[in-house]
Amino acid sequence: MIYVSRQEHFNAAHKLYNPTWSDERNREVFGPCANVNWHGHNYELIVTVKGQPDPDTGFVVDLKQLSQIIRKHIIEQVDHKNLNLDVPFMQDKLASTENLAVAFWQILQRELPSISAAELHCIKLYETPRNFVEYYGE
């Protein structure tokens, strides 16, 4: 099994806020991430797929095509956007990095078969250089 990864970047704003809680409870749980005026991150997204190399190309996946899918279906939807307000697939969801990674997985799992027989292996999403999540579709 060969694992191949593609890294992309986007900037987005959000706030962590549970509308069923009081403002005080939101501040207590989410701290400055519940700021009424939002806050932003420079996200790094790493998509890893797995499979066997195609005998004709030697590729598990054509990275140019993978990049195009990531850019069209994810980056263009979230870059320089407010995740809480501007991103349809995040509507009615808490805009945490965890929920964002799951949404990205669902999108890529739907789109990947159009370009490759490879399987989606992992979504790694960095919110900051020290804070990131990994999702394996489990």
C-alpha positions as a printed NumPy array, in Angstrom:
array([[  0.   ,   0.   ,   0.   ],
       [  1.328,   3.429,  -0.977],
       [  0.203,   6.623,   0.795],
       [  0.243,   9.892,  -1.148],
       [ -0.501,  13.316,   0.343],
       [ -1.373,  16.745,  -1.007],
       [ -1.178,  19.909,   1.105],
       [ -3.352,  22.968,   0.526],
       [ -3.803,  26.225,   2.424],
       [ -6.732,  28.525,   3.194],
       [ -7.64 ,  31.399,   5.49 ],
       [-10.981,  31.557,   7.233],
       [-12.782,  33.179,  10.136],
       [-15.115,  31.524,  12.608],
       [-16.246,  31.51 ,  16.163],
       [-17.028,  28.682,  18.48 ],
       [-20.443,  29.313,  19.925],
       [-23.223,  26.994,  21.001],
       [-26.51 ,  28.874,  20.51 ],
       [-28.268,  26.766,  23.143],
       [-25.882,  28.057,  25.827],
       [-25.694,  31.437,  27.532],
       [-22.989,  33.913,  26.522],
       [-21.299,  33.217,  29.868],
       [-21.24 ,  29.455,  29.282],
       [-19.842,  29.953,  25.76 ],
       [-17.068,  32.203,  27.109],
       [-16.353,  29.696,  29.889],
       [-16.001,  26.744,  27.478],
       [-14.615,  28.399,  24.337],
       [-12.778,  31.407,  25.803],
       [-11.635,  33.944,  23.203],
       [-12.734,  31.572,  20.419],
       [-16.319,  32.64 ,  21.249],
       [-15.493,  36.283,  20.45 ],
       [-18.617,  37.986,  19.153],
       [-16.533,  39.581,  16.37 ],
       [-15.04 ,  36.272,  15.199],
       [-11.365,  35.321,  14.818],
       [ -9.345,  33.79 ,  12.011],
       [ -6.821,  31.091,  11.183],
       [ -4.35 ,  30.232,   8.46 ],
       [ -5.355,  26.613,   7.943],
       [ -3.19 ,  23.884,   6.406],
       [ -5.033,  20.913,   4.939],
       [ -3.247,  17.648,   4.167],
       [ -5.216,  15.028,   2.252],
       [ -3.748,  11.516,   2.17 ],
       [ -4.965,   8.797,  -0.16 ],
       [ -3.828,   5.19 ,  -0.388],
       [ -3.656,   2.56 ,  -3.076],
       [ -1.469,   0.738,  -5.542],
       [  0.35 ,   2.565,  -8.328],
       [ -1.293,   2.416, -11.73 ],
       [  0.92 ,   0.234, -13.973],
       [  0.653,   2.748, -16.842],
       [  1.541,   5.913, -14.885],
       [  3.186,   4.732, -11.683],
       [  0.754,   7.002,  -9.81 ],
       [ -1.578,   6.109,  -6.956],
       [ -3.351,   9.346,  -7.865],
       [ -2.567,  12.18 , -10.234],
       [ -1.684,  14.905,  -7.711],
       [ -2.671,  17.658, -10.13 ],
       [ -6.18 ,  16.2  , -10.368],
       [ -6.344,  15.686,  -6.6  ],
       [ -5.345,  19.31 ,  -6.082],
       [ -8.027,  20.454,  -8.54 ],
       [-10.713,  18.52 ,  -6.651],
       [ -9.558,  19.859,  -3.279],
       [ -9.445,  23.415,  -4.598],
       [-12.826,  23.285,  -6.368],
       [-14.848,  21.489,  -3.716],
       [-13.172,  22.726,  -0.538],
       [-10.718,  25.62 ,  -0.847],
       [-12.931,  27.762,  -3.081],
       [-15.79 ,  27.202,  -0.612],
       [-13.887,  28.158,   2.558],
       [-10.973,  30.452,   1.638],
       [-11.411,  33.987,   2.994],
       [-14.89 ,  33.079,   4.232],
       [-16.654,  33.055,   7.561],
       [-17.144,  29.345,   8.277],
       [-20.212,  30.023,  10.414],
       [-22.   ,  32.241,   7.907],
       [-20.659,  31.734,   4.374],
       [-20.097,  27.984,   3.983],
       [-23.228,  25.986,   3.139],
       [-21.84 ,  22.615,   4.256],
       [-21.085,  24.062,   7.715],
       [-24.556,  25.506,   8.285],
       [-26.087,  24.356,  11.572],
       [-22.76 ,  22.867,  12.704],
       [-20.355,  24.134,  15.31 ],
       [-17.408,  25.436,  13.247],
       [-14.759,  23.441,  15.103],
       [-11.716,  22.057,  13.344],
       [-13.026,  18.568,  14.115],
       [-16.348,  19.202,  12.362],
       [-14.574,  20.879,   9.458],
       [-12.321,  17.824,   8.966],
       [-15.353,  15.509,   8.902],
       [-17.083,  17.732,   6.336],
       [-13.952,  17.744,   4.155],
       [-13.796,  13.941,   4.376],
       [-17.401,  13.625,   3.215],
       [-16.762,  15.908,   0.246],
       [-13.563,  14.178,  -0.832],
       [-14.952,  10.69 ,  -0.369],
       [-17.707,  11.655,  -2.817],
       [-15.334,  13.28 ,  -5.355],
       [-12.221,  11.078,  -5.284],
       [-13.668,   8.177,  -7.333],
       [-14.041,  10.526, -10.32 ],
       [-10.231,  10.708, -10.661],
       [ -8.749,   7.601,  -9.066],
       [ -9.246,   4.124,  -7.671],
       [ -7.297,   5.288,  -4.591],
       [ -9.068,   5.379,  -1.244],
       [ -9.191,   8.349,   1.079],
       [ -6.95 ,   7.549,   4.052],
       [ -6.673,  10.661,   6.216],
       [ -7.592,  14.319,   6.515],
       [ -5.139,  16.312,   8.619],
       [ -6.23 ,  19.869,   9.292],
       [ -3.976,  22.37 ,  11.061],
       [ -5.778,  25.282,  12.687],
       [ -2.487,  26.611,  14.048],
       [  1.045,  25.224,  13.817],
       [  0.465,  23.526,  17.197],
       [ -3.235,  22.569,  16.967],
       [ -4.489,  20.085,  14.413],
       [ -6.891,  17.196,  13.949],
       [ -6.623,  13.973,  12.006],
       [ -9.669,  12.126,  10.689],
       [ -9.692,   8.65 ,   9.195],
       [-13.385,   8.329,   8.406],
       [-14.134,   6.289,  11.507]])
